Structures are given as structure tokens and as C-alpha cells.
């Protein structure tokens, strides 16, 4: 593993809780950008509000400018006349920030380096090992020549570390390796190799435990998707032209998302240096951010006495567009991120994290104005509803609440949308292969989850009614197989035993939701989730787990 055995979202969340609350400060940050639209004439404002179909990036006089799609009979002033602007997407109802590089901006192009990211990966591993060895004297960090030799000769296994450590912390640390490579000029595909390299070095040389498959896969593939999304998101936030409190919060938030680039900015002085050039490394894309505060009311349907009421902070990010009419696309020029952070010390800090990044796309438009996006995606899905410590210790053994992971997941999907005068419709379908993931373990004592592989299907359908209300339904189904397992827990064959409880799982999760637009960029959000898991064990009775959750929250569109 790449982190301390105690490095769980429950304790690790102390760091990320900073992000949960500090992201609220984005209100002040983006408010500066929003001021620019007040200087636009009324015709241009109207154009912005309906020009959702496409955003083209044009090269003009060595600078990049965002030109808004010009529908029939509409006129758009020169994009260089205005600063970053804002419009309302009629499909999602979100405020969308249209970025562009001004005449004084140039994209920072780093010279490619293969060796420097590897050296930095070794440094990251050494730092984490030294932290656990010298400060906390962890047994697994007491490495020497004998332990390294043992690891080099040992077969790879599946370990019994915590769910959050294996399925969340490893991907996050893999993202640091990934972002180090991206910072030094490597492409998306080349950078994806560096989390695998960093993980492999750790497994052999930085701990006494035998190298594990699950650490390697979750760090490598999960690190890639978290890394590319945070690489692009942090580039939106870092801005060398800002000053004062806004600059301070930008640097803090972006460094939490992308520690590798933040550390480089610290040591090179860019963190406090002010210049007209904003220092962007990625071509600008439109984006929207929604922050939500509300309550979750969860009940196990088999055990009525098992219920939880939890406050939460939700973050929803859309980066790029499904239909953008660009002639050339790059991986993750469109991605979505959804996160829920619990406001409770008895529950995991991250209840769920979902990232879907587009790798390749084929966009089409029909004669009757339907827009289609046929694409390949990389997906990361993490759901956890069981606390590690505190009063919810009685729920440590998973029951009927969702526990799902797709740390390594790839698939294809079809997005379609159509917008009328008063009503808009969209449907987003995705099917994924899950080479490696996780699901609930009802009997396996060393862990509260089983390792599994299989496939999943996700469909999100929504209607926007009169630009005042969004009604939708999101359906998720996964078929997950635990290929090996020992009924009596005999650990003589560790590769067999550590899969968990052998069997197959059918997982259903349905979310019916409504968003009602309110004044001042606010929305009322109400949602009902229904979860059902049917597990057929080879050596145990079948399990039928059911639970439901009601969410009510207030959403602010930044």
C-alpha cells in the first residue's frame, strides 16, 4: 500500500474536509469572473443564454479565444471583446463558465521529461515511508535487505487492508504520480504508466508485506482517472493574475486537488508571483460547479431499527461538453465529477465519489436537431456508507447500505439530447467492464468487502421543464463475480482466500430526483434512492439486502 494503514477517509478526511468547506470559497473566486458579463450588451446576454449547442476554440493571433456557437439569425460580437463569460445550460440548468485565454495569455508548454517524474515518484514513496517509519514506527515500514529480497521472491497476493485504504487512498496517491508526469509534459497515455511504476516500486521496496495485485491496479488505473481530472480542474483554479484572498484560496484548493503542481509552484515561487499571463497549461473548456448542503435520511428495509441521519456537502462538476463541434478531441476534454462528503465524525468522510472521463468521441447531429455523442470512457466509482470508528462501530460489518467500487473500469456510452422552446430532454447511457472492483462481504471476517470483477450499466434520463424544474431518474446495475474464496476461511491458499466469499452479486441502485430553480442561483434538490443487492454465495445462504435513502438539499450554482 502507498499510505499508512490508518490512512482512511475517516482520518484522511481531515485533510479533505478542508476541500469540502474551502470549496465554498469558490463563490468568491468565481464572482470575479461573473462580473465580466455585466458589461455585455443585452443582445449578447440573450445569445449566451441559448448558445448551448457548441463551443469552438479558435486560434487567433497567437492567443486562444472561445467563440460561442452562433445559431441562425443571431449575431455574436468578437470573442476577444469580452472576458470569460457565463451562460445557462438548458439541459442541466447550470451556470456554465466559458473560459478563454486573453491576448496576454500563452499556454505553458513544458519540455517532456521521462526521468524527472520517475525521480519524483521515488521521492514521494520515500517521503510516505519515512513519515510512517520515523514518526509512527509502523511494523510494515521496518524494511531492510531481507524484507526487500523476500518481496522480490514472493508471489503477488490480494491483501486485507481497509476498504477506504485500498479503494480510495491508493487511487489518490496514484494521481500524484500521474500529475507529476503531466506537469513535465507527458501526454495522457504516457502519464498513465507512472502510477503503475510508482506502485510497483512501493510494493517491492517500501513495505514488509508481499506485493499485492489490488494495490497495483487501484493505484495505477484509479490514479490515472483521478489524476487527469484533477490536472484539468486545478488548471482552471490556478491563476497567476489574481491577488489577495482570492489568490490565497485558489492556491490552497488547487494544491489539495493537485499536490504535485502545487509543490512545484511553491518551490519555484509561482505560488505568490503575480503576472498578467495566468499560467494556464490546458486549452480552456467550459465548466460548471454546483455546491450543495443538505441532509441524508437512510433506512435499512430489512432492519427498521437501522437508520442514519447525516448532514452532507455535495459537489457536482461538469467540465467540457458532450456536443462541442470541435474537429479534434483529447482525453478528458469532457468529464463529470460527483462527490458527497458526510458532515459526521461517525461516518466515512467521502460517502461517494464518481468520475467519468471521455477518452474518445464520435459526435453526430440529426436533421430534427437531435445531438448524439458516442464515446469511450474511463470510470471511477466509490460508494461507502460504513464508519470506521465511533458510534457507528455497530455498522462496521456491512449490512444493507450500498458499498460499491469500480476502481478499474472502462466502457462505452451513448449520450443524446434535444432542446425545445420550453422543454429539454437528455439521456446518458453507459456500459462498463469492471476488471477489478469491490462489493459487500457478509461473512468474510478479514475485510468488510470482497474483491470482484464483472460489468455495470448506468442510465441517466432527465427532463428540463419550462427552464424551472428538472426531473430525472438514474438507474445503475452491476453484476460482480467473486471468483475464488474459502468457506471456512482457511488461509493456506492466500490467492484463493483473499478474494473473499466466493459467489456472484447483482446490485441495483435507482435514484429518482428533482431540481427546482429558485432565485439567486439556488436550487432545491430532492432525491429518493433505492438500493437492492442479491448475493448468491457458494457456501452460505443467499442474501437479499435492501435500503433506501432520501436526500434533501439546497444547491448553489457557482
C-alpha positions in Angstrom: 0.0 0.0 0.0 1.1 3.6 -0.6 -0.3 5.1 2.6 -0.3 4.3 6.3 -2.6 1.5 7.4 -4.6 4.2 9.3 -4.8 6.5 6.3 -8.6 6.1 5.8 -11.2 8.6 4.6 -12.3 8.8 8.2 -8.9 10.1 9.3 -7.6 11.0 5.8 -10.8 13.1 5.6 -9.3 15.6 8.0 -7.3 16.8 5.0 -10.1 16.5 2.5 -12.7 18.1 4.8 -10.6 21.3 4.1 -11.7 20.9 0.5 -15.3 20.3 1.4 -15.6 23.6 3.2 -13.0 25.6 1.3 -14.6 24.9 -2.0 -17.4 27.1 -0.7 -15.0 29.9 -1.1 -15.1 29.3 -4.9 -18.2 31.5 -4.6 -16.0 34.5 -4.1 -13.4 33.3 -6.6 -15.9 32.8 -9.5 -17.7 36.0 -8.6 -14.8 38.0 -10.1 -15.3 36.1 -13.4 -19.0 36.7 -13.3 -18.6 40.4 -13.1 -17.4 40.4 -16.7 -20.9 39.6 -18.1 -22.4 42.7 -16.6 -20.6 44.7 -19.2 -22.1 42.8 -22.1 -25.0 44.2 -24.1 -28.4 42.7 -23.8 -28.3 41.0 -27.2 -25.1 39.2 -26.3 -26.6 38.1 -23.0 -29.6 36.6 -24.8 -27.2 34.8 -27.2 -25.2 33.4 -24.3 -28.3 32.0 -22.7 -29.3 30.0 -25.7 -26.0 29.2 -27.3 -25.5 25.8 -25.5 -25.0 23.6 -28.6 -21.3 24.2 -29.2 -18.3 26.0 -28.0 -15.5 26.2 -30.5 -11.9 27.1 -29.7 -10.2 29.2 -32.3 -6.6 30.2 -32.7 -6.2 33.9 -33.2 -3.1 36.0 -33.2 -1.1 33.5 -31.0 -3.9 33.5 -28.4 -6.8 31.3 -27.8 -10.3 32.6 -27.8 -13.6 31.0 -27.1 -16.2 31.7 -29.7 -19.8 30.9 -28.8 -21.9 28.9 -31.3 -23.9 31.3 -33.5 -27.4 30.0 -34.1 -29.4 31.1 -37.0 -30.2 34.8 -37.2 -28.0 35.5 -34.2 -25.1 37.8 -34.1 -22.2 37.4 -31.7 -19.6 40.1 -31.1 -15.9 39.3 -31.5 -14.9 37.0 -28.6 -11.8 39.0 -27.9 -14.1 41.9 -26.9 -15.1 40.2 -23.7 -13.6 38.4 -20.7 -14.7 35.0 -19.5 -18.4 34.9 -19.7 -21.4 33.0 -18.3 -24.5 31.3 -19.7 -27.2 28.9 -18.6 -27.3 25.4 -20.0 -30.9 24.5 -20.7 -30.2 20.7 -20.3 -28.7 20.8 -16.9 -29.9 24.2 -15.7 -26.4 25.0 -14.5 -24.5 28.2 -14.8 -21.6 27.5 -17.3 -18.4 29.4 -17.2 -16.9 30.0 -20.7 -13.2 30.3 -20.5 -10.8 31.9 -22.9 -7.2 33.0 -23.0 -6.7 36.7 -23.4 -4.2 38.3 -25.6 -1.6 38.3 -22.9 -2.0 34.6 -22.1 0.0 31.8 -23.5 -0.3 28.1 -22.8 2.6 26.9 -20.8 4.2 24.0 -22.7 6.7 22.0 -20.5 9.6 20.2 -22.1 8.9 16.5 -22.0 10.9 14.5 -19.4 10.8 10.8 -18.8 13.3 10.7 -15.9 12.1 13.6 -13.7 8.7 12.1 -12.9 10.3 8.8 -12.1 12.7 10.5 -9.7 9.7 12.4 -8.1 7.8 9.1 -7.8 10.7 7.7 -5.8 10.8 10.8 -3.7 7.0 10.5 -3.0 7.4 6.9 -1.9 10.4 7.7 0.3 8.5 10.6 1.9 5.5 8.4 2.8 7.7 5.6 4.0 9.8 7.9 6.2 6.7 9.5 7.7 5.3 6.1 8.8 8.7 4.7 9.8 10.2 7.5 11.8 7.2 9.2 13.2 4.9 6.3 13.9 7.2 3.3 13.8 4.9 1.2 11.7 5.8 -2.5 11.7 5.2 -2.8 7.9 7.6 0.1 7.3 10.6 -1.7 9.0 12.2 -2.6 5.8 15.7 -3.9 5.2 17.7 -6.0 2.8 15.9 -9.2 3.9 12.4 -7.9 3.5 13.2 -6.5 0.1 14.7 -9.8 -1.0 11.6 -11.6 0.4 9.3 -9.3 -1.6 11.2 -9.8 -4.8 10.9 -13.6 -4.5 7.3 -13.6 -3.3 4.2 -14.2 -5.4 1.8 -11.3 -5.7 -1.3 -11.6 -3.4 -4.6 -9.8 -2.5 -4.3 -8.0 0.8 -6.8 -7.5 3.6 -6.3 -3.7 4.1 -9.3 -1.4 4.7 -11.8 -0.7 2.1 -11.1 3.0 2.1 -7.3 2.5 2.1 -7.4 0.1 -0.9 -10.1 1.6 -3.0 -9.8 5.3 -2.2 -6.4 6.2 -0.8 -4.4 4.2 -3.4 -6.1 5.9 -6.4 -5.5 9.3 -4.8 -1.8 8.7 -4.3 -1.6 7.3 -7.9 -2.9 10.6 -9.1 0.1 12.3 -7.6 2.4 10.1 -9.6 0.3 10.8 -12.7 0.2 14.6 -12.2 4.0 14.7 -11.8 4.3 13.2 -15.3 1.6 15.6 -16.7 3.4 18.6 -15.2 6.6 17.5 -17.0 5.0 17.5 -20.4 3.8 13.8 -20.8 0.6 13.0 -22.6 -2.5 11.4 -21.0 -1.4 7.9 -22.2 2.2 8.2 -21.3 1.4 9.6 -17.8 -0.9 6.6 -17.1 2.3 4.5 -16.9 3.7 6.4 -13.9 1.2 5.4 -11.2 1.9 1.8 -12.2 5.7 2.4 -11.9 5.3 4.2 -8.5 3.1 1.4 -7.2 5.4 -1.3 -8.3 8.4 0.3 -6.6 6.4 0.7 -3.4 5.2 -2.9 -3.4 8.7 -4.3 -3.7 10.9 -1.9 -1.7 8.8 0.3 0.7 6.9 -2.2 2.9 7.4 -5.6 4.5 4.2 -7.0 3.2 4.2 -9.1 0.0 3.3 -7.1 -3.2 -0.5 -7.1 -3.9 -2.4 -7.1 -7.1 -5.2 -4.9 -5.7 -2.8 -2.1 -4.7 -1.2 -2.2 -8.2 -4.4 -2.0 -10.1 -6.3 0.6 -7.9 -3.2 2.8 -7.8 -2.5 2.5 -11.5 -5.9 2.8 -13.1 -7.7 4.7 -10.3 -4.8 7.1 -10.1 -5.0 7.8 -13.8 -8.6 8.9 -13.9 -8.4 11.0 -10.7 -5.1 12.4 -11.9 -6.3 13.7 -15.3 -9.5 15.2 -13.8 -7.6 17.0 -11.0 -4.9 18.1 -13.5 -7.5 19.9 -15.6 -9.6 21.1 -12.7 -6.6 22.6 -10.9 -5.6 24.4 -14.1 -8.9 26.1 -14.0 -8.3 27.3 -10.4 -4.6 28.3 -10.6 -4.4 31.9 -11.9 -1.2 34.0 -11.7 -3.1 37.2 -12.3 -5.1 37.1 -9.1 -4.2 38.7 -5.8 -5.1 38.8 -2.2 -7.6 36.5 -0.6 -8.9 35.2 -3.9 -5.3 34.2 -4.9 -4.8 32.5 -1.5 -7.9 30.3 -1.7 -7.2 29.4 -5.3 -3.7 28.2 -4.4 -4.9 26.2 -1.4 -7.8 24.5 -3.2 -5.8 23.7 -6.4 -2.9 22.3 -4.4 -5.2 20.0 -2.5 -6.5 18.7 -5.8 -3.1 18.5 -7.5 -0.3 18.4 -4.8 2.4 17.8 -7.4 1.8 21.0 -9.3 1.2 22.9 -6.0 4.6 21.9 -4.6 6.3 22.9 -7.9 4.6 26.3 -7.7 5.7 26.6 -4.1 9.4 26.0 -4.7 9.6 28.0 -8.0 7.8 31.0 -6.5 4.8 30.8 -8.8 2.5 30.4 -5.9 2.8 34.1 -5.0 4.2 35.7 -8.2 1.7 37.9 -10.0 1.7 38.4 -13.7 -0.8 39.3 -16.5 -0.3 35.8 -18.0 -2.4 33.4 -16.0 -0.1 30.5 -16.5 -2.6 28.0 -18.0 -1.3 24.6 -19.1 -4.6 23.3 -20.7 -6.7 24.7 -23.5 -9.8 26.3 -21.9 -13.1 24.4 -21.7 -16.4 25.5 -20.3 -17.2 24.2 -16.9 -19.9 24.4 -14.2 -19.7 23.8 -10.4 -22.6 23.2 -8.1 -22.2 23.0 -4.3 -25.0 21.5 -2.1 -25.7 21.4 1.6 -28.4 19.1 2.9 -29.4 16.0 4.8 -29.4 12.3 4.1 -32.0 10.0 5.8 -31.1 6.3 5.3 -33.0 3.2 6.4 -32.3 -0.5 6.1 -35.6 -2.0 4.9 -34.9 -5.4 6.5 -33.9 -3.9 9.8 -36.1 -0.9 10.5 -34.1 0.0 13.6 -31.0 0.6 11.5 -31.2 4.1 10.2 -28.8 7.1 9.9 -29.5 10.8 9.5 -26.4 12.6 8.2 -25.7 16.1 7.0 -23.7 16.3 3.8 -21.9 18.6 1.4 -22.3 17.7 -2.3 -20.1 18.9 -5.2 -21.0 18.4 -8.8 -18.6 19.4 -11.6 -19.2 19.3 -15.4 -16.1 20.0 -17.5 -16.4 20.4 -21.2 -19.5 19.5 -23.3 -21.0 16.4 -24.9 -21.6 18.3 -28.1 -18.9 20.8 -28.8 -18.3 20.6 -32.6 -14.5 20.5 -32.2 -12.6 18.8 -35.0 -10.1 17.3 -32.7 -10.7 15.9 -29.2 -8.3 15.0 -26.4 -8.9 12.5 -23.5 -10.9 14.2 -20.7 -11.8 17.3 -22.6 -15.1 16.3 -21.2 -15.6 14.7 -17.8 -18.0 14.7 -14.9 -17.3 14.5 -11.2 -19.8 13.9 -8.3 -18.8 13.8 -4.7 -20.7 13.5 -1.4 -18.9 14.4 1.9 -20.6 13.5 5.2 -20.7 16.0 8.0 -20.4 13.4 10.6 -17.4 12.0 12.6 -19.1 8.6 12.8 -19.2 8.0 9.1 -16.6 8.0 6.2 -15.8 11.5 5.1 -16.3 10.5 1.5 -19.6 8.7 1.1 -19.3 8.6 -2.7 -17.0 9.8 -5.5 -17.9 9.3 -9.1 -15.7 10.4 -12.1 -16.5 9.7 -15.7 -13.9 10.9 -18.3 -14.3 10.8 -22.0 -11.4 9.2 -23.9 -12.7 9.3 -27.5 -15.8 10.5 -29.1 -17.9 10.5 -32.3 -20.4 13.3 -32.4 -23.5 13.4 -34.6 -26.5 15.6 -35.3 -29.7 14.5 -36.9 -31.9 16.5 -39.2 -34.5 17.1 -36.5 -31.9 18.6 -34.2 -31.0 15.6 -32.0 -27.4 15.7 -30.8 -25.6 12.4 -30.2 -22.2 11.6 -28.5 -21.0 8.1 -29.0 -17.9 7.8 -26.8 -15.4 5.7 -24.8 -15.0 6.4 -21.1 -12.8 5.6 -18.1 -14.8 5.4 -14.9 -14.1 5.5 -11.2 -16.9 4.8 -8.7 -16.6 4.7 -4.9 -19.5 4.3 -2.5 -19.1 3.7 1.2 -21.6 4.1 4.0 -19.9 2.4 7.0 -17.9 4.2 9.6 -14.5 3.0 10.8 -14.8 4.3 14.4 -17.1 6.0 16.8 -20.8 5.4 17.4 -21.4 3.7 14.1 -19.0 0.9 15.0 -22.0 -1.3 15.3 -22.4 -0.8 11.5 -18.8 -1.8 10.8 -19.9 -5.2 9.5 -21.8 -4.1 6.3 -25.5 -4.6 6.2 -27.9 -3.3 3.6 -26.5 0.1 2.8 -24.6 0.5 -0.5 -20.9 -0.4 -0.7 -19.7 -0.4 -4.3 -16.4 0.2 -6.0 -15.2 0.4 -9.6 -11.5 1.3 -9.2 -10.6 -0.1 -12.6 -13.4 0.4 -15.1 -13.7 1.2 -18.8 -16.7 1.3 -21.2 -18.7 2.9 -24.0 -21.8 5.1 -23.9 -24.3 7.0 -26.0 -25.5 10.4 -24.9 -28.4 12.1 -26.7 -30.2 15.4 -26.2 -32.8 17.5 -27.8 -33.9 21.0 -26.7 -37.2 22.7 -27.5 -38.6 26.1 -26.7 -39.7 25.2 -23.2 -38.7 21.6 -22.6 -35.3 19.8 -22.9 -34.5 16.1 -22.8 -31.3 14.2 -22.4 -30.4 10.5 -21.9 -26.9 9.3 -20.9 -26.3 5.5 -21.3 -23.1 3.8 -20.3 -22.0 0.2 -20.1 -18.7 -0.6 -18.3 -16.4 -3.6 -18.0 -15.0 -3.8 -14.4 -11.8 -5.9 -14.4 -11.3 -5.1 -10.8 -13.7 -3.7 -8.2 -15.4 -4.5 -4.9 -18.7 -5.2 -3.2 -20.1 -6.0 0.2 -18.8 -9.1 2.2 -21.4 -10.6 4.5 -19.2 -13.3 6.0 -15.5 -12.7 5.2 -14.0 -11.6 8.6 -10.7 -10.1 7.5 -12.4 -7.5 5.4 -15.9 -5.9 5.1 -15.7 -6.2 1.3 -15.0 -8.8 -1.4 -12.8 -8.2 -4.4 -14.8 -8.8 -7.6 -14.9 -8.2 -11.3 -17.8 -8.0 -13.8 -19.7 -5.3 -15.6 -22.1 -2.4 -14.9 -24.9 -0.5 -16.7 -25.8 3.1 -16.0 -28.6 5.2 -17.5 -29.5 8.8 -16.5 -32.6 10.3 -18.1 -33.8 13.8 -17.4 -36.3 16.4 -18.5 -36.0 20.2 -18.0 -39.5 21.7 -17.8 -40.0 25.4 -18.7 -36.5 26.1 -17.5 -37.8 26.0 -14.0 -37.6 22.3 -13.0 -35.5 19.3 -13.8 -37.0 15.8 -13.3 -34.9 12.7 -13.8 -34.1 9.1 -13.0 -30.7 7.4 -12.8 -30.5 3.6 -12.9 -27.4 1.6 -12.0 -27.0 -2.2 -12.3 -23.8 -4.2 -11.7 -23.1 -7.9 -12.0 -20.0 -8.7 -9.9 -18.3 -12.0 -9.5 -16.1 -13.1 -6.6 -14.1 -15.8 -8.4 -12.4 -17.5 -5.6 -12.9 -18.0 -1.8 -12.8 -20.3 1.1 -15.9 -21.1 3.0 -14.2 -21.8 6.3 -11.6 -19.0 6.0 -8.6 -21.4 5.7 -5.8 -19.1 4.7 -3.5 -21.8 3.3 -4.0 -20.6 -0.2 -3.9 -16.8 0.2 -4.5 -16.0 -3.5 -7.8 -18.0 -3.2 -8.8 -16.9 0.2 -8.2 -13.2 -0.1 -10.8 -12.8 -2.8 -13.4 -13.1 -0.1 -16.7 -15.0 -0.1 -17.0 -16.8 -3.4 -20.2 -16.1 -5.2 -21.9 -13.5 -7.5 -23.7 -10.3 -6.8 -26.5 -8.4 -8.6 -26.5 -4.8 -7.5 -29.3 -2.3 -8.2 -29.3 1.4 -7.4 -32.0 3.7 -8.6 -32.2 7.5 -8.0 -35.3 9.5 -8.7 -34.6 13.2 -8.4 -36.0 16.7 -8.9 -34.3 20.1 -9.0 -36.5 23.2 -8.7 -34.9 26.5 -9.7 -35.0 29.3 -7.1 -33.8 32.9 -7.2 -30.2 33.9 -6.6 -28.7 30.8 -8.5 -30.2 28.5 -5.9 -32.0 25.1 -6.5 -34.0 22.9 -4.2 -32.9 19.2 -4.6 -35.0 16.2 -3.5 -34.0 12.7 -4.3 -35.0 9.1 -3.4 -32.5 6.3 -3.7 -33.5 2.6 -3.6 -30.7 0.0 -3.2 -31.0 -3.7 -3.6 -28.3 -6.4 -3.6 -28.8 -10.1 -4.2 -25.8 -12.2 -3.4 -25.6 -15.9 -4.2 -22.8 -17.4 -2.1 -21.3 -20.8 -2.9 -21.1 -21.9 0.7 -23.6 -19.5 2.5 -27.3 -18.7 2.2 -28.4 -16.1 -0.3 -28.5 -12.5 0.9 -31.2 -10.0 -0.1 -30.2 -6.6 1.1 -32.5 -3.6 0.7 -32.2 0.0 1.8 -33.5 3.4 0.9 -32.3 7.0 1.2 -33.9 10.3 1.0 -31.8 13.4 0.3 -33.0 17.0 0.6 -30.6 19.8 -0.1 -30.1 23.4 -1.3 -27.8 23.8 -4.3 -25.9 26.9 -5.3 -24.6 27.2 -8.8 -21.3 28.9 -8.7 
